[in-house]
Amino acid sequence: MVRDVSFGQYFPTKSVLHRLDPRGKILMFIAYIVIIFCTFNYVSLGITAAFTLAFLVLSKISPKFYFKSLKVILIIVILTSLLNLFYGSGEPLWQWWIFRITLNGIHRAVFVTVRIICLILASSCLTFTTSPTELTDAIERLMKPLKVVHFPVHEVAMMMSLALRFVPTLLEETDKIMQAQKARGADMESGNLIKRVKALVPILIPLFVSAFRRAYDVATAMECRCYRGGAGRTRMKQIHLSARDFIAFALTALMIGGVIVCNILLTATI
């Protein structure tokens, strides 16, 4: 399971999405999060899903990495869908004891499932096509107006970038620890839930020790390189908006406009 996690990784390929301005990608992702929860009928939901698939194709990244991202949250998606399926309002289509399935519950389950899947795919696409350095620069640029109120913009952006960068590293470390414990005879797959939770203790303790050690090494390396925050720092690569960024903005605006029109003209399903 740990090996299947690909969220937070960056895949350097030559695609249109890789060449987009990271600031624009973050803004478009925020707009996408807002609009995906404003889909109230199947047409608007289909528009957002179609745009999601289009961006996945444009990223030129193998679909297996996106499937790995979905595999991790599969249980959460199933549980959330079941909760919405059995708690819908209206006349029951099927009922047993306190459980009942309604048409409204089916619609809610479908919408919730598609929304979660699209969000995971979109967030994975953002991290797959944007390096941690670009994310740091973009977040810092976007939060630059907060410097007026003495908000530590550069430090927050750096912390977010480091946290995102070490997600795949810690997952790889977890997998190594699990394999080492299994080689010593640890049983982590049998027994009830309580026994499985107790079996994770020999994994969590070395993982925390390794995480703190890595954090200390990073802090030492930054001090050795005379890192003193963002004051007076320059960037090797400057980010600029280009024609392709404005085309991406236009496509995102088209998606938002299509969802709004569908919500106005068509009857809401949920």
PASEBA-1860 file (N, C-alpha, C; in nm, 3 decimals):
! residues 270
1> MVRDVSFG> 0.082/-0.120/0.000/0.000/0.000/0.000/0.085/0.125/0.000 ~ 0.194/0.125/0.079/0.278/0.243/0.087/0.346/0.270/-0.046 ~ 0.384/0.164/-0.116/0.450/0.183/-0.245/0.357/0.243/-0.349 ~ 0.227/0.230/-0.329/0.132/0.279/-0.427/0.107/0.429/-0.415 ~ 0.157/0.492/-0.309/0.132/0.634/-0.290/0.227/0.713/-0.380 ~ 0.171/0.794/-0.467/0.252/0.876/-0.557/0.226/1.023/-0.538 ~ 0.136/1.060/-0.445/0.105/1.201/-0.423/0.228/1.274/-0.369 ~ 0.252/1.393/-0.419/0.367/1.472/-0.376/0.489/1.455/-0.463
9> QYFPTKSV> 0.488/1.359/-0.555/0.601/1.339/-0.643/0.593/1.432/-0.764 ~ 0.708/1.455/-0.824/0.716/1.539/-0.943/0.776/1.459/-1.056 ~ 0.710/1.460/-1.173/0.756/1.386/-1.290/0.794/1.485/-1.399 ~ 0.923/1.505/-1.423/0.966/1.603/-1.523/0.948/1.553/-1.666 ~ 0.842/1.590/-1.729/0.818/1.558/-1.869/0.792/1.688/-1.946 ~ 0.796/1.680/-2.076/0.775/1.798/-2.161/0.630/1.804/-2.205 ~ 0.548/1.862/-2.122/0.406/1.877/-2.154/0.366/2.023/-2.141 ~ 0.247/2.053/-2.187/0.196/2.189/-2.180/0.177/2.232/-2.035
17> LHRLDPRG> 0.127/2.141/-1.952/0.104/2.174/-1.812/0.233/2.202/-1.737 ~ 0.340/2.133/-1.773/0.468/2.157/-1.708/0.520/2.297/-1.738 ~ 0.486/2.350/-1.855/0.537/2.482/-1.895/0.447/2.597/-1.849 ~ 0.335/2.566/-1.785/0.248/2.672/-1.735/0.309/2.739/-1.613 ~ 0.271/2.864/-1.593/0.317/2.938/-1.476/0.259/2.872/-1.350 ~ 0.343/2.840/-1.250/0.291/2.774/-1.129/0.189/2.857/-1.054 ~ 0.199/2.990/-1.060/0.099/3.075/-0.996/-0.037/3.055/-1.060 ~ -0.036/3.048/-1.192/-0.162/3.025/-1.262/-0.222/2.890/-1.232
25> KILMFIAY> -0.136/2.789/-1.219/-0.187/2.654/-1.188/-0.250/2.649/-1.050 ~ -0.189/2.718/-0.954/-0.247/2.720/-0.820/-0.380/2.793/-0.819 ~ -0.388/2.906/-0.888/-0.514/2.981/-0.894/-0.623/2.901/-0.965 ~ -0.586/2.834/-1.073/-0.684/2.752/-1.144/-0.730/2.634/-1.059 ~ -0.639/2.578/-0.979/-0.676/2.468/-0.891/-0.772/2.515/-0.782 ~ -0.748/2.633/-0.727/-0.841/2.687/-0.627/-0.979/2.710/-0.688 ~ -0.981/2.769/-0.808/-1.109/2.789/-0.877/-1.178/2.656/-0.906 ~ -1.099/2.555/-0.938/-1.156/2.422/-0.966/-1.218/2.363/-0.840
33> IVIIFCTF> -1.152/2.379/-0.725/-1.208/2.327/-0.599/-1.343/2.391/-0.570 ~ -1.351/2.522/-0.594/-1.477/2.593/-0.567/-1.586/2.546/-0.662 ~ -1.555/2.536/-0.790/-1.658/2.507/-0.889/-1.704/2.361/-0.884 ~ -1.616/2.269/-0.839/-1.656/2.129/-0.835/-1.766/2.106/-0.732 ~ -1.771/2.190/-0.629/-1.876/2.178/-0.529/-1.998/2.262/-0.563 ~ -1.995/2.327/-0.678/-2.110/2.403/-0.727/-2.180/2.331/-0.842 ~ -2.150/2.204/-0.861/-2.217/2.124/-0.963/-2.340/2.058/-0.900 ~ -2.458/2.094/-0.952/-2.582/2.045/-0.892/-2.664/1.959/-0.987
41> NYVSLGIT> -2.612/1.934/-1.108/-2.678/1.844/-1.202/-2.571/1.767/-1.278 ~ -2.613/1.664/-1.348/-2.517/1.575/-1.412/-2.444/1.642/-1.529 ~ -2.506/1.737/-1.594/-2.438/1.805/-1.706/-2.320/1.887/-1.655 ~ -2.342/1.966/-1.550/-2.232/2.045/-1.493/-2.124/1.955/-1.433 ~ -2.167/1.844/-1.372/-2.069/1.749/-1.319/-1.988/1.686/-1.431 ~ -2.054/1.656/-1.542/-1.984/1.600/-1.658/-1.884/1.698/-1.718 ~ -1.917/1.828/-1.716/-1.825/1.929/-1.769/-1.696/1.932/-1.687 ~ -1.709/1.934/-1.556/-1.589/1.936/-1.472/-1.508/1.807/-1.485
49> AAFTLAFL> -1.578/1.694/-1.496/-1.507/1.567/-1.514/-1.434/1.563/-1.648 ~ -1.497/1.618/-1.754/-1.434/1.620/-1.886/-1.309/1.708/-1.886 ~ -1.317/1.823/-1.820/-1.200/1.910/-1.812/-1.089/1.844/-1.730 ~ -1.126/1.770/-1.627/-1.026/1.699/-1.547/-0.951/1.597/-1.632 ~ -1.025/1.518/-1.707/-0.962/1.418/-1.795/-0.876/1.484/-1.901 ~ -0.920/1.600/-1.951/-0.841/1.670/-2.053/-0.707/1.715/-1.997 ~ -0.707/1.767/-1.875/-0.581/1.810/-1.814/-0.491/1.691/-1.782 ~ -0.550/1.577/-1.747/-0.468/1.458/-1.722/-0.399/1.412/-1.849
57> VLSKISPK> -0.471/1.420/-1.961/-0.411/1.381/-2.090/-0.300/1.479/-2.128 ~ -0.322/1.609/-2.105/-0.222/1.709/-2.140/-0.096/1.699/-2.054 ~ -0.107/1.640/-1.936/0.010/1.628/-1.849/0.112/1.526/-1.902 ~ 0.071/1.435/-1.989/0.158/1.332/-2.048/0.224/1.244/-1.942 ~ 0.152/1.220/-1.834/0.200/1.132/-1.728/0.119/1.003/-1.731 ~ 0.186/0.893/-1.710/0.121/0.763/-1.719/-0.001/0.754/-1.627 ~ -0.113/0.699/-1.677/-0.233/0.689/-1.594/-0.214/0.604/-1.469 ~ -0.114/0.516/-1.468/-0.096/0.429/-1.351/-0.062/0.509/-1.225
65> FYFKSLKV> 0.004/0.624/-1.242/0.036/0.706/-1.125/-0.089/0.773/-1.070 ~ -0.182/0.809/-1.158/-0.309/0.865/-1.110/-0.393/0.757/-1.042 ~ -0.388/0.635/-1.095/-0.460/0.525/-1.031/-0.402/0.493/-0.894 ~ -0.271/0.507/-0.879/-0.210/0.486/-0.748/-0.260/0.589/-0.647 ~ -0.277/0.713/-0.692/-0.328/0.817/-0.602/-0.470/0.785/-0.558 ~ -0.551/0.730/-0.650/-0.689/0.695/-0.617/-0.696/0.571/-0.528 ~ -0.602/0.480/-0.546/-0.605/0.354/-0.471/-0.593/0.378/-0.321 ~ -0.518/0.482/-0.284/-0.495/0.509/-0.142/-0.624/0.551/-0.072
73> ILIIVILT> -0.710/0.627/-0.141/-0.832/0.679/-0.078/-0.956/0.599/-0.119 ~ -0.936/0.481/-0.176/-1.049/0.403/-0.224/-1.147/0.371/-0.112 ~ -1.096/0.335/0.005/-1.183/0.301/0.118/-1.263/0.423/0.162 ~ -1.198/0.540/0.164/-1.269/0.663/0.203/-1.380/0.695/0.104 ~ -1.352/0.677/-0.025/-1.453/0.703/-0.127/-1.573/0.610/-0.110 ~ -1.545/0.481/-0.085/-1.653/0.383/-0.070/-1.738/0.414/0.053 ~ -1.673/0.444/0.166/-1.748/0.474/0.289/-1.832/0.600/0.273 ~ -1.775/0.703/0.212/-1.849/0.827/0.192/-1.968/0.806/0.100
81> SLLNLFYG> -1.950/0.728/-0.004/-2.060/0.700/-0.096/-2.171/0.622/-0.029 ~ -2.134/0.525/0.055/-2.235/0.447/0.125/-2.315/0.532/0.222 ~ -2.247/0.622/0.292/-2.317/0.710/0.386/-2.419/0.797/0.312 ~ -2.381/0.852/0.199/-2.474/0.934/0.122/-2.582/0.850/0.057 ~ -2.551/0.725/0.026/-2.649/0.638/-0.037/-2.764/0.604/0.057 ~ -2.732/0.580/0.184/-2.835/0.537/0.280/-2.899/0.653/0.357 ~ -2.852/0.775/0.337/-2.908/0.887/0.411/-2.971/0.992/0.320 ~ -3.019/0.949/0.205/-3.088/1.040/0.115/-3.234/1.058/0.156
89> SGEPLWQW> -3.290/1.170/0.116/-3.430/1.199/0.147/-3.520/1.151/0.034 ~ -3.650/1.146/0.059/-3.746/1.104/-0.042/-3.802/0.966/-0.017 ~ -3.882/0.919/-0.112/-3.944/0.787/-0.101/-3.840/0.677/-0.119 ~ -3.841/0.577/-0.030/-3.739/0.471/-0.039/-3.764/0.377/-0.157 ~ -3.658/0.347/-0.229/-3.664/0.245/-0.334/-3.641/0.106/-0.277 ~ -3.567/0.099/-0.170/-3.540/-0.027/-0.099/-3.516/0.006/0.046 ~ -3.567/-0.077/0.137/-3.553/-0.049/0.279/-3.543/-0.178/0.358 ~ -3.451/-0.178/0.454/-3.437/-0.290/0.547/-3.394/-0.235/0.680
97> WIFRITLN> -3.477/-0.253/0.781/-3.451/-0.202/0.916/-3.433/-0.051/0.909 ~ -3.317/0.002/0.952/-3.298/0.147/0.948/-3.229/0.192/0.819 ~ -3.195/0.096/0.735/-3.127/0.130/0.610/-3.229/0.141/0.497 ~ -3.215/0.247/0.419/-3.303/0.264/0.304/-3.228/0.337/0.193 ~ -3.262/0.302/0.071/-3.202/0.363/-0.047/-3.308/0.442/-0.120 ~ -3.278/0.570/-0.144/-3.371/0.656/-0.217/-3.304/0.707/-0.343 ~ -3.384/0.762/-0.432/-3.330/0.817/-0.556/-3.237/0.934/-0.526 ~ -3.275/1.016/-0.429/-3.190/1.126/-0.389/-3.058/1.078/-0.330
105> GIHRAVFV> -3.062/0.968/-0.255/-2.939/0.911/-0.200/-2.847/0.859/-0.308 ~ -2.902/0.799/-0.412/-2.820/0.751/-0.524/-2.752/0.868/-0.593 ~ -2.829/0.976/-0.617/-2.770/1.095/-0.680/-2.658/1.153/-0.594 ~ -2.682/1.162/-0.464/-2.580/1.217/-0.376/-2.454/1.130/-0.375 ~ -2.472/0.999/-0.374/-2.357/0.908/-0.373/-2.274/0.924/-0.501 ~ -2.342/0.937/-0.614/-2.271/0.955/-0.741/-2.195/1.087/-0.743 ~ -2.259/1.194/-0.699/-2.195/1.325/-0.700/-2.074/1.329/-0.607 ~ -2.091/1.274/-0.487/-1.980/1.275/-0.391/-1.863/1.194/-0.444
113> TVRIICLI> -1.890/1.078/-0.502/-1.784/0.993/-0.555/-1.708/1.061/-0.667 ~ -1.780/1.118/-0.762/-1.714/1.185/-0.875/-1.637/1.308/-0.827 ~ -1.693/1.382/-0.734/-1.624/1.501/-0.684/-1.493/1.465/-0.616 ~ -1.493/1.365/-0.529/-1.371/1.326/-0.459/-1.266/1.275/-0.557 ~ -1.309/1.193/-0.652/-1.214/1.140/-0.752/-1.154/1.253/-0.834 ~ -1.237/1.347/-0.877/-1.186/1.459/-0.957/-1.090/1.546/-0.876 ~ -1.120/1.567/-0.750/-1.031/1.648/-0.665/-0.895/1.580/-0.647 ~ -0.895/1.450/-0.624/-0.769/1.379/-0.606/-0.688/1.381/-0.735
121> LASSCLTF> -0.756/1.359/-0.849/-0.686/1.361/-0.977/-0.629/1.499/-1.007 ~ -0.706/1.603/-0.979/-0.660/1.740/-1.005/-0.542/1.777/-0.916 ~ -0.551/1.743/-0.787/-0.440/1.774/-0.696/-0.315/1.694/-0.733 ~ -0.333/1.569/-0.774/-0.218/1.489/-0.818/-0.156/1.548/-0.943 ~ -0.240/1.596/-1.035/-0.190/1.659/-1.157/-0.108/1.783/-1.124 ~ -0.150/1.859/-1.024/-0.076/1.979/-0.985/0.062/1.943/-0.932 ~ 0.071/1.845/-0.844/0.201/1.808/-0.787/0.288/1.733/-0.887 ~ 0.225/1.655/-0.977/0.302/1.581/-1.076/0.369/1.674/-1.177
129> TTSPTELT> 0.307/1.787/-1.206/0.357/1.876/-1.312/0.425/2.001/-1.259 ~ 0.438/2.015/-1.127/0.500/2.133/-1.069/0.604/2.091/-0.967 ~ 0.725/2.136/-0.984/0.832/2.100/-0.892/0.814/2.171/-0.758 ~ 0.872/2.118/-0.650/0.862/2.185/-0.519/0.917/2.327/-0.520 ~ 1.023/2.350/-0.597/1.080/2.485/-0.607/0.980/2.582/-0.670 ~ 0.915/2.537/-0.776/0.816/2.622/-0.842/0.697/2.647/-0.751 ~ 0.655/2.546/-0.676/0.545/2.567/-0.582/0.581/2.669/-0.475 ~ 0.705/2.660/-0.426/0.749/2.756/-0.325/0.746/2.899/-0.378
137> DAIERLMK> 0.802/2.917/-0.498/0.804/3.051/-0.558/0.663/3.102/-0.585 ~ 0.576/3.013/-0.633/0.440/3.055/-0.666/0.362/3.094/-0.540 ~ 0.372/3.012/-0.436/0.301/3.043/-0.311/0.353/3.174/-0.251 ~ 0.484/3.192/-0.257/0.541/3.315/-0.203/0.494/3.437/-0.281 ~ 0.489/3.425/-0.413/0.443/3.538/-0.495/0.296/3.569/-0.468 ~ 0.216/3.465/-0.455/0.073/3.486/-0.434/0.043/3.546/-0.297 ~ 0.124/3.512/-0.198/0.103/3.564/-0.064/0.184/3.691/-0.035 ~ 0.248/3.745/-0.137/0.332/3.863/-0.119/0.258/3.982/-0.059
145> PLKVVHFP> 0.130/4.008/-0.094/0.059/4.122/-0.030/0.048/4.110/0.121 ~ 0.061/3.989/0.178/0.051/3.973/0.322/0.172/4.027/0.396 ~ 0.278/4.060/0.323/0.395/4.118/0.388/0.364/4.254/0.450 ~ 0.257/4.317/0.402/0.219/4.447/0.456/0.186/4.436/0.605 ~ 0.128/4.322/0.643/0.092/4.299/0.784/0.199/4.216/0.855 ~ 0.322/4.214/0.796/0.437/4.145/0.856/0.414/3.994/0.870 ~ 0.345/3.936/0.773/0.326/3.791/0.771/0.449/3.725/0.711 ~ 0.504/3.619/0.775/0.625/3.554/0.723/0.596/3.471/0.598
153> VHEVAMMM> 0.583/3.540/0.486/0.542/3.474/0.362/0.645/3.371/0.317 ~ 0.770/3.410/0.309/0.872/3.319/0.259/0.887/3.195/0.348 ~ 0.884/3.216/0.478/0.901/3.103/0.570/0.786/3.004/0.559 ~ 0.663/3.055/0.547/0.546/2.967/0.532/0.554/2.890/0.401 ~ 0.591/2.959/0.294/0.603/2.892/0.164/0.711/2.785/0.168 ~ 0.821/2.814/0.234/0.928/2.715/0.245/0.884/2.594/0.326 ~ 0.813/2.616/0.435/0.764/2.503/0.516/0.667/2.415/0.437 ~ 0.576/2.479/0.363/0.482/2.402/0.282/0.554/2.321/0.174
161> SLALRFVP> 0.653/2.381/0.113/0.728/2.311/0.009/0.807/2.193/0.065 ~ 0.872/2.214/0.180/0.948/2.105/0.242/0.857/1.991/0.285 ~ 0.741/2.027/0.342/0.647/1.923/0.385/0.600/1.841/0.265 ~ 0.568/1.908/0.155/0.524/1.837/0.035/0.636/1.754/-0.025 ~ 0.758/1.807/-0.017/0.872/1.736/-0.074/0.902/1.606/0.000 ~ 0.882/1.604/0.132/0.920/1.488/0.212/0.809/1.384/0.224 ~ 0.694/1.409/0.160/0.588/1.307/0.161/0.635/1.178/0.096 ~ 0.685/1.178/-0.029/0.732/1.052/-0.087/0.853/0.993/-0.015
169> TLLEETDK> 0.939/1.080/0.041/1.057/1.031/0.114/1.016/0.954/0.239 ~ 0.923/1.008/0.315/0.877/0.940/0.436/0.799/0.813/0.404 ~ 0.725/0.815/0.293/0.655/0.694/0.253/0.752/0.584/0.215 ~ 0.859/0.621/0.146/0.962/0.523/0.113/1.029/0.470/0.238 ~ 1.053/0.558/0.335/1.113/0.516/0.462/1.019/0.421/0.537 ~ 0.889/0.450/0.533/0.791/0.362/0.598/0.794/0.223/0.537 ~ 0.802/0.218/0.404/0.806/0.088/0.337/0.931/0.010/0.375 ~ 1.045/0.077/0.387/1.169/0.008/0.427/1.158/-0.046/0.569
177> IMQAQKAR> 1.099/0.033/0.659/1.085/-0.011/0.798/0.990/-0.132/0.806 ~ 0.881/-0.127/0.730/0.787/-0.240/0.729/0.854/-0.367/0.679 ~ 0.931/-0.356/0.571/1.001/-0.473/0.519/1.103/-0.527/0.618 ~ 1.171/-0.437/0.689/1.269/-0.481/0.789/1.201/-0.551/0.906 ~ 1.085/-0.498/0.950/1.012/-0.561/1.061/0.956/-0.698/1.020 ~ 0.909/-0.707/0.896/0.858/-0.836/0.848/0.971/-0.939/0.839 ~ 1.090/-0.893/0.800/1.204/-0.984/0.792/1.245/-1.036/0.930 ~ 1.209/-0.961/1.034/1.237/-1.004/1.172/1.123/-1.083/1.232
185> GADMESGN> 1.022/-1.114/1.151/0.912/-1.199/1.197/0.789/-1.125/1.243 ~ 0.780/-0.995/1.221/0.663/-0.920/1.264/0.543/-0.955/1.175 ~ 0.429/-0.974/1.237/0.305/-1.006/1.166/0.214/-0.884/1.171 ~ 0.191/-0.823/1.055/0.112/-0.700/1.049/-0.017/-0.716/0.971 ~ -0.046/-0.835/0.924/-0.161/-0.853/0.837/-0.266/-0.947/0.893 ~ -0.240/-1.010/1.005/-0.337/-1.102/1.063/-0.387/-1.047/1.196 ~ -0.497/-1.103/1.244/-0.555/-1.059/1.370/-0.662/-0.955/1.350 ~ -0.723/-0.914/1.460/-0.829/-0.814/1.451/-0.770/-0.674/1.439
193> LIKRVKAL> -0.858/-0.574/1.443/-0.816/-0.436/1.423/-0.721/-0.390/1.533 ~ -0.749/-0.428/1.657/-0.664/-0.384/1.770/-0.523/-0.441/1.756 ~ -0.512/-0.569/1.718/-0.381/-0.630/1.700/-0.303/-0.564/1.587 ~ -0.374/-0.528/1.480/-0.306/-0.462/1.368/-0.256/-0.323/1.406 ~ -0.335/-0.253/1.489/-0.290/-0.121/1.535/-0.167/-0.134/1.624 ~ -0.168/-0.233/1.713/-0.052/-0.256/1.799/0.071/-0.295/1.717 ~ 0.048/-0.364/1.606/0.162/-0.404/1.522/0.227/-0.286/1.452 ~ 0.157/-0.172/1.446/0.213/-0.052/1.383/0.310/0.024/1.474
201> VPILIPLF> 0.309/-0.006/1.603/0.396/0.065/1.697/0.544/0.048/1.660 ~ 0.592/-0.074/1.629/0.733/-0.087/1.589/0.767/-0.014/1.459 ~ 0.666/0.031/1.386/0.690/0.106/1.262/0.690/0.256/1.291 ~ 0.597/0.301/1.374/0.582/0.444/1.398/0.700/0.504/1.472 ~ 0.752/0.430/1.571/0.864/0.485/1.650/0.988/0.508/1.565 ~ 1.036/0.408/1.487/1.151/0.436/1.399/1.120/0.543/1.294 ~ 0.994/0.551/1.249/0.958/0.650/1.149/0.969/0.791/1.205 ~ 0.920/0.810/1.328/0.930/0.942/1.392/1.076/0.979/1.415
209> VSAFRRAY> 1.156/0.882/1.459/1.299/0.908/1.481/1.366/0.948/1.350 ~ 1.334/0.877/1.242/1.392/0.908/1.112/1.345/1.044/1.062 ~ 1.218/1.078/1.086/1.166/1.207/1.041/1.235/1.323/1.113 ~ 1.253/1.310/1.244/1.323/1.415/1.319/1.469/1.425/1.278 ~ 1.531/1.311/1.249/1.670/1.314/1.206/1.683/1.384/1.071 ~ 1.590/1.355/0.979/1.594/1.422/0.850/1.568/1.572/0.863 ~ 1.475/1.609/0.951/1.448/1.751/0.973/1.572/1.822/1.029 ~ 1.641/1.756/1.120/1.763/1.815/1.176/1.871/1.828/1.070
217> DVATAMEC> 1.884/1.728/0.982/1.984/1.735/0.874/1.952/1.848/0.778 ~ 1.823/1.865/0.745/1.785/1.974/0.656/1.814/2.109/0.719 ~ 1.781/2.124/0.849/1.808/2.250/0.918/1.958/2.280/0.923 ~ 2.039/2.176/0.948/2.184/2.195/0.952/2.237/2.235/0.814 ~ 2.186/2.169/0.709/2.229/2.202/0.573/2.193/2.345/0.535 ~ 2.074/2.390/0.576/2.032/2.526/0.546/2.118/2.628/0.622 ~ 2.154/2.598/0.746/2.240/2.688/0.822/2.381/2.692/0.764 ~ 2.432/2.578/0.717/2.565/2.575/0.656/2.570/2.656/0.527
225> RCYRGGAG> 2.457/2.667/0.462/2.448/2.748/0.340/2.405/2.892/0.368 ~ 2.411/2.929/0.497/2.382/3.067/0.540/2.240/3.109/0.504 ~ 2.146/3.018/0.519/2.007/3.053/0.491/1.953/3.140/0.604 ~ 1.900/3.256/0.568/1.847/3.352/0.665/1.710/3.403/0.624 ~ 1.630/3.320/0.560/1.496/3.363/0.517/1.497/3.422/0.378 ~ 1.392/3.493/0.346/1.376/3.543/0.209/1.432/3.682/0.186 ~ 1.486/3.746/0.286/1.536/3.883/0.269/1.660/3.884/0.181 ~ 1.653/3.960/0.071/1.768/3.975/-0.017/1.798/3.855/-0.105
233> RTRMKQIH> 1.712/3.756/-0.108/1.737/3.636/-0.187/1.694/3.660/-0.332 ~ 1.766/3.600/-0.424/1.732/3.604/-0.566/1.696/3.464/-0.613 ~ 1.635/3.454/-0.729/1.592/3.325/-0.783/1.666/3.293/-0.911 ~ 1.703/3.168/-0.925/1.773/3.127/-1.046/1.680/3.129/-1.166 ~ 1.554/3.088/-1.144/1.456/3.086/-1.251/1.342/3.182/-1.219 ~ 1.317/3.273/-1.309/1.208/3.369/-1.294/1.084/3.313/-1.362 ~ 0.969/3.332/-1.300/0.844/3.282/-1.358/0.768/3.400/-1.418 ~ 0.716/3.378/-1.539/0.644/3.482/-1.611/0.520/3.421/-1.676
241> LSARDFIA> 0.417/3.501/-1.685/0.297/3.460/-1.756/0.321/3.469/-1.906 ~ 0.271/3.370/-1.979/0.286/3.367/-2.125/0.150/3.345/-2.189 ~ 0.150/3.332/-2.321/0.023/3.317/-2.395/-0.048/3.188/-2.354 ~ 0.029/3.081/-2.331/-0.034/2.954/-2.294/-0.105/2.964/-2.159 ~ -0.054/3.050/-2.070/-0.120/3.068/-1.941/-0.255/3.136/-1.957 ~ -0.262/3.235/-2.042/-0.389/3.304/-2.065/-0.489/3.212/-2.136 ~ -0.439/3.122/-2.221/-0.528/3.023/-2.283/-0.584/2.930/-2.177 ~ -0.498/2.888/-2.082/-0.545/2.802/-1.974/-0.647/2.875/-1.887
249> FALTALMI> -0.624/3.004/-1.861/-0.721/3.084/-1.786/-0.855/3.089/-1.858 ~ -0.848/3.105/-1.991/-0.970/3.113/-2.070/-1.047/2.981/-2.066 ~ -0.975/2.869/-2.073/-1.041/2.739/-2.066/-1.104/2.716/-1.929 ~ -1.033/2.758/-1.824/-1.090/2.747/-1.689/-1.214/2.834/-1.675 ~ -1.208/2.956/-1.728/-1.326/3.044/-1.725/-1.441/2.984/-1.805 ~ -1.408/2.917/-1.915/-1.511/2.851/-1.995/-1.579/2.740/-1.916 ~ -1.498/2.662/-1.841/-1.555/2.557/-1.758/-1.646/2.615/-1.650 ~ -1.599/2.721/-1.584/-1.679/2.785/-1.479/-1.809/2.840/-1.537
257> GGVIVCNI> -1.799/2.907/-1.654/-1.918/2.960/-1.717/-2.016/2.851/-1.758 ~ -1.963/2.739/-1.807/-2.051/2.628/-1.845/-2.125/2.570/-1.726 ~ -2.054/2.557/-1.612/-2.119/2.506/-1.492/-2.227/2.601/-1.443 ~ -2.199/2.731/-1.445/-2.297/2.830/-1.399/-2.421/2.830/-1.489 ~ -2.400/2.824/-1.620/-2.513/2.822/-1.714/-2.598/2.698/-1.694 ~ -2.533/2.583/-1.674/-2.608/2.458/-1.654/-2.687/2.464/-1.523 ~ -2.630/2.524/-1.421/-2.702/2.535/-1.294/-2.823/2.627/-1.305 ~ -2.814/2.728/-1.393/-2.924/2.822/-1.409/-3.034/2.765/-1.497
265> LLTATI> -2.996/2.701/-1.608/-3.094/2.656/-1.706/-3.152/2.518/-1.674 ~ -3.076/2.434/-1.609/-3.121/2.296/-1.584/-3.166/2.281/-1.440 ~ -3.251/2.183/-1.417/-3.303/2.155/-1.284/-3.196/2.087/-1.200 ~ -3.184/2.128/-1.077/-3.086/2.068/-0.986/-3.123/1.924/-0.955 ~ -3.022/1.837/-0.956/-3.045/1.695/-0.926/-3.036/1.667/-0.778 ~ -2.950/1.739/-0.708/-2.935/1.720/-0.564/-2.963/1.851/-0.493
END
